[in-house]
Amino acid sequence: MELAKKTEKKPLLIMALLFVLILLSFFISLNMGYIRMAPMEVLKTLIGLGTEKDQLVLFQFRLPRMVIALLIGAGLAISGAILQGVSQNGLAEPGILGINAGAGLAVVLFIFFFQGSTSSLGTWSMFALPFAALVGGGFAAFLIYILAWKKGVTPVRLILVGIGVNAAFAAALIIFQLKMNPRDFMQATIWLSGSIWNSNWKFVLTILPWIMILLPYTMYKARYLNILHLGDYVATGLGAAVEKERRILLMLAVALAGACVAVGGGISFLGLVAPHLARRIVGPKHQVMLPTAALMGALLLLVADTIGRNILSPSEIPVGLVVSALGAPYFIYLLIKTN
């Protein structure tokens, strides 16, 4: 009985620790940037006693960007955890499987055909971007599933087909980028490498409903991820509608990844690393692993964005490149360990 209580407390303590680390990183990030702000200046500005300049920097530039980083980090982490659970493959991740590339291609096509320029995005277009990304990501997932199917879907075939589809979409992206004017070409290149572009409160409102609705629903579906982990035969024997639940979970992963790509571009490896770290520290039970992965993803992306904004200040490194630099070694380590 005592052991059971300790086991239940451990995930809660870890989630509480991650939440405290997020708050700490959030406050440190508020102080850092091209325009430095002392901690007391930040506190004064937050309670409405700061100067106009400090209010502009904090409320119009830093805060929306950091909130977006937290939302994208949580969304991509959950998307990666779902894909790993559905495919039973620890190497599955939206960026590696080509879902991010499909979503990115759809966003670029939307801007290219309907807007003409990245600088002419109106309010309705901002809210339409996640839907465009959902269509692109959904098409990529459908293509991967169909091409990988051969009397079932094996983990190795899924990864190999995903890498191939990713390469095909990446090539298509380059073709359409070359048709853009030089300014849009550069902006699209930076965005596709993973960049929190146009960080303002409108973009926060663009992604917020998707994360706030899909994350709780995913937590509700966590028990099906546990059942799928037992294998199709056992899951069917337990009364689960395996294919139906697999499709629902896959669409949840695609929707989360698409919404995140629409605002943050093609950030790879975060959906791979965050679920793995969460699984290592709280175990494979998805009811506790998913919220832990969400917190881990939010923390990692917030820290990566802070590094990208400050390491070469006033120049900025796209956050996707920072995440890749941190995540690629871990990916290689997983590949070496995987049989």
N, C-alpha and C positions, 0 to 999 in steps of 0.2 A: 504493500500500500504506500509506504514511504517512497519507494523507488518510483512508483507511478506518478506521485505528486511532483517529485523532482524532475521527471521527464517532461511533465506538462509545463513546469515553470521555466525550463531552459529556453524553449523557443520564445516565450514572452520576454524573458530577460534580454535575449539577443535582439529581438525586434525593438525593444526599448532602447538598447544601446545604439542600434543603427539610427533610430529616430533622433537621439541626442547628437550623434555624429553629423547627421544631416543639418540639424539646427546650428551646430557649431560651424560647419562648412559654409552654411548659408550666410551667417553673420560675418565670417572672415571674407567671403567673396564680395559682400556688400562694401567692405572697406577697400578692396583692391581694384585696380584698373588704371587707365591712363591718368585719370584725375583721382588722386588719392584722397581718402576721407578718413579722419581719425574716428575711433570707435564712438567717442562722445558726440561727434558731429552726426554720425549715423543715427544714434539714439535720439538726438534732438530733432533730426529731420523726420524720423518715423512718427514722432508724437506731434509734428506740425510746427516745431520751433526753429527749423533750419532756414537757411537762406534760399532765395529763389533758384540760385545756381545748383545748390545741393539737392533741392527738391526735384529739379529737372533731371539731374544725373541719376538720382536714386529711383524715382517713380516712373520716369519715361524710358530709361535705358537699362538700368541694371535689374530692377525687380522683375519686369516682364520676362527678360531673358532667362533669369534664374528659375522662375516659375515654370517656363517652357521646358528648361533642362530637366527639372524634377519630373514633369509629366511625361516627357519623352523617355527618360530613363526607366520609369516604372512601366510604361507601355511596352517598350521593346523587351524588357526583362520578362514580363508575363508572356508576351508573344513567343519568345524563345523557349520558355518553360513548357508552353502548350505544345509547340512543335516537337520538342524532345520527348514529351510524354506520349503524343499521338503516334510518332514514328518509331518510338522505342530506340531512338538513336541519340546518343549524347553529343553528336557533332551537328545536329540540326539547329539552324538559326536563320532568321529571315534574310540576312545579308548573304549568307553562304548558299542558301537554297534558291536565290533569285527572286524572292518575293519583293525585297526592297528595290531591285532593279526594275521589276515589272511596274511597281507603284511609281517609281521615279520616271520611267518612260511615259506613263499615263499623264503625270503632272506636266512634264515637258511638252507633250503633245497638246495638252489643254491650253497651256500658255502660248504655244506656237500658233495654234489654229484659231483660238478664240480671243486671245488678248493681244498677240503680236509682239509683246514685250514684257519682260519681268517687272518693269517699272510702272506698268499701267494696270496693275491688279486693283480692282475695285473691291468694295466690301463684300458684294455677293460672290465674287470670284474667290476670295479668301475662304469662305465657307463651302464653296464648291470643290476646292482642292482635295480635301479628304475623300470626297465621293469619287473623284477622278482617280485618286490613288488606290481606293478600294477596288475599283474596276480593274485597274492594272495589276494589282497584287493578287486579286482573285483569279484573273486569267492566268497569271504565272503559276499559281498553286494548282489550278485545274490542269494546265499543260504538264506540270511535273508529275502529278498523280497519274494522268493517263499514260504518259511515256514510261513511267516507272512500273506500271502494272503489268505483271506477268504471272498469272495464277497467285496474285497477292503482291504486296509491296515489301521488298526486303530493305533493311536499313542502308546497306552499301549501295544498292541500285538507286535508292532515293537521293542519297548524297551526290552520286555521280551524275544523275540526270539533272539535279538541281544546279550543280556547277556548270553543266553544259547550257542550261536555260539561262543562267546568270550571264554567261559569256555572250549568248545571242542577244539578250536584251541590252547588254552594255554596248555591243556593236551598233545596235539600232539607235541607242542614245547618242552615240558619237555622230552618226549620220545626220540626225536632226539638229544637233548642236552646231554642226558645220554650216547649216542653212541659216543660223541666227546671225544677227549683227555682232561685231566683236565684243561690245559691252555685255550683251546678253549671254554670249558664249562663255565669257569669263565668269559671270555670275552663276550660270548654270553649272559650270565645272566645279566651282567652289562649293555650291550647294550640294551637288551629287557626291562630293567627297565627305559630306557630313558637316553641315553648317547651320546654326540656328539663325536663319536669315530674317530680316525685317522683324526683329524682336520688339513687338509692341503688344498692347493689351488686346487688340483685335485678333492677333494670332493666338493669344492665350484663350480667348473665347472660341476660337476655331477648333482647338484640340480638346479643351476642357470637357465638353459634353461626351465626347467619345470615351475618354478615360474614365469619367465619373460613372458612366452607364455600363461600359464593358468590363471594367475591373471587378465590380461587385458580382456581376453575372458569372464571370470566370471563377470567382471564389465559390459561387454556388455550385458550379459544375466540377469542382475539384475532386469530388468523390468518384466521378467517372474516369478521371485520369488515373486514380488509384486502381480502379477495376481494370482499365485497359493495360495497366502495367503487369497484370497477371497473365496476359495473353488472351487471344481472341476466344479460344475454346472455353477457358475458365470463365471469362467475362460473359459469354453467351449462356453458360450454365448457371450463372448467378442472376440471369434475367435481364441483362443489359442489352439494349439495342445497339450493338457495337458499331455498325456502319453509320447509323443515324447520329450517334453521339460523336463519332470521329469527324463527320462532316460539320457538325455544329461547332466543335472545338477548333477545327481547321479554319472555319470562317471567322471565328473570334480572333484567332491568331493573325489572320490576314487583315481584318479590320483594324486591329490595334497597330500592326506594322504600317499599314497604309496611312492612318492618321498621323503617325509619328514621322513618316517619310515626307508627308505633305508640308510639315512645318520644319523638320530638322534635317531633311535630306537623307542620303544613304549612309547612315551610321552602322558600321558592321562590328561584329564581335561582342557587342554589349549583350545581345540576346543569347550569346553562347556562354560568356563568362559569369554573368550575374546568377543564372539558375544553378550553374555548377557550384559556385561558392555557397549559395544558399543551401543546396543539397548536402554539401560537406558539413555545414555547421548545425543544421537542424534536422537532417535526415530526409528521406524520400517522400514522406507523407505530404501530399499536395495541399492539404488544408493549412499547414503551417509553412510549407516550402514556398508557395506562391506569394503570400504577403511579405515573406522575408526576401524573396527575389526582387519584388517590386521596390522595397526599401533599398536593397543593395544596388539595383540599377539606378535609382534616383541619386543615391550618394555618389556612385562612380561617375555618372555623367556630369553632375554638378562640379565635382573635383576636376574632371577632365576639361570642362569648359573654363573653369577658373585658371587652370594651367595654360590653356590655349590663348586666353585673353591677356595673360600677363608675362609669359616666358620671353616673348620678343616684343613687348610693348614699345612703341604704339602700334606695331604690326600685330596681326592676329593670325593664329594657326587654327584652321577649321577643327572643330571639336572631334569630328570623325577621324581625323588623322591621329589625334592624341589617343583616342580610344583604340584605334588599330595598333598603334605603337605599344600600348599596354596589353592588348588582347591577343595579338599575333603570337607572341612567345607561348602563351597559355594554350592556344589552338595547336601549335606544333607539339607541345607536351602531350595534349590529348590524343593527337594522331599517333604519336609514338606508343602511347599506352594502349590504344585501341587495337584489339585483335582483328 
